[in-house]
């Protein structure tokens, strides 16, 4: 019998918190499928989704204002278990007859809550510390307002000095509110609290596992495409690599991948992609060597957005030409992942920003009208990686840093030239090699070298050297929306700088980028 891994699921009602995706990732880690929907979701959509429980997210809004976002009555009175987090708890309290007040002291950061009494959500948690005879849990708080009067039927289940109602429960209605954030790792028992909500209170089983996701995806792909052929643009990045492995397992020789070598890849990258997929796994991969075409079109162009557009368009041209040779292929596979889906849904509500036009295989020519196969649409990046490992892809490929679609094209400032690409490739390989050697590669989220088209004077031996300047960039981030520059050890930076200047004669100077995002972005262009 096949398991339906989507049957027992949780709805996450989004009020606009920066942590909403984190809540969803924690629920998935508990082995339960969940989806994020806007708080204004329709009753028909809610009934069709049919969750076993609902989590209300936080929000930057104030729950004590009349026009604040509210949970729809058909969800609040659905008799399903509900967990309100921060604003989610406050709006639940307000809507059920309690009271929320702004406070002069906002609470942000680490806090200690005292658990009061026993209840299905917060009983006997480990990770507790004791102070003056009281048992306390370390949690993460981030709020200004707080609940000052609970609705009828609720009781206090946790308190802090400044928030006497830090958590509340009405066990008969299976409704719970937490002023603190269980989804954030600083809340020591956070995952355990969410596990209890989804497993014990909502009764969901642990069906959302990498092995089950793979089995389910294979069955879905086979159902969708039957015996048709499928085309995939393979970039060597994590998402398209996992799609390739998944489709290969599902439909074998019906899959053809096109790998476009645009001359803007990292050192040996093209050969590695061919070795992994074509040689080791037996995937049908067509390699299109198009360095000259890309560099020709980029010649004389220095505006970053113009470069992105050219790279995107040439990619599509080549992809189209290669696909044309295959005869009729009705399906195009893409590595769209769940955050892309959330972002495009959010743009309907007007809260998505375009700072850089990210290049994707989106704008295919009219005549290529193909159906889309998007087997990662429901998955977060960490889930994509886990199923990549499950499918047997090499660890280093699955856990590598992200690489932008336009590649080195946006890491060479201004005009792109072959000579610059070659210098950058060598320097980048040295930087990454030293990061791995010093065990720093996986401690940073993304690291690379940037080519600055300026020359600077140096001295090597007795000779004056007038040569290029490079910048090293390494950042730590969770979501790539904000990032901190990585505090790499000086010895490591020194080794990288020495090696680059000694091994690449056309470089005279290496600098380290200490800008965080915002206000800087991660890439320089
Ligand atoms: P920024 O520079 O916007 O980068 O702070 C955030 C993340 O996005 C990647 N990035 C891109 N990815 N096409 C892509 O596929 C692009 O044009 C592009 N620009 C930036 C960047 O590498 C970082 O991970």
Boltz pocket constraint, residues with backbone or C-beta under 6 A from the ligand:
constraints:
  - pocket:
      binder: B
      contacts: [[A, 308], [A, 355], [A, 356], [A, 357], [A, 358], [A, 359], [A, 402], [A, 403], [A, 404], [A, 405], [A, 406], [A, 410], [A, 446], [A, 480], [A, 517], [A, 520], [A, 521], [A, 522], [A, 523], [A, 524], [A, 525]]
      max_distance: 6.0
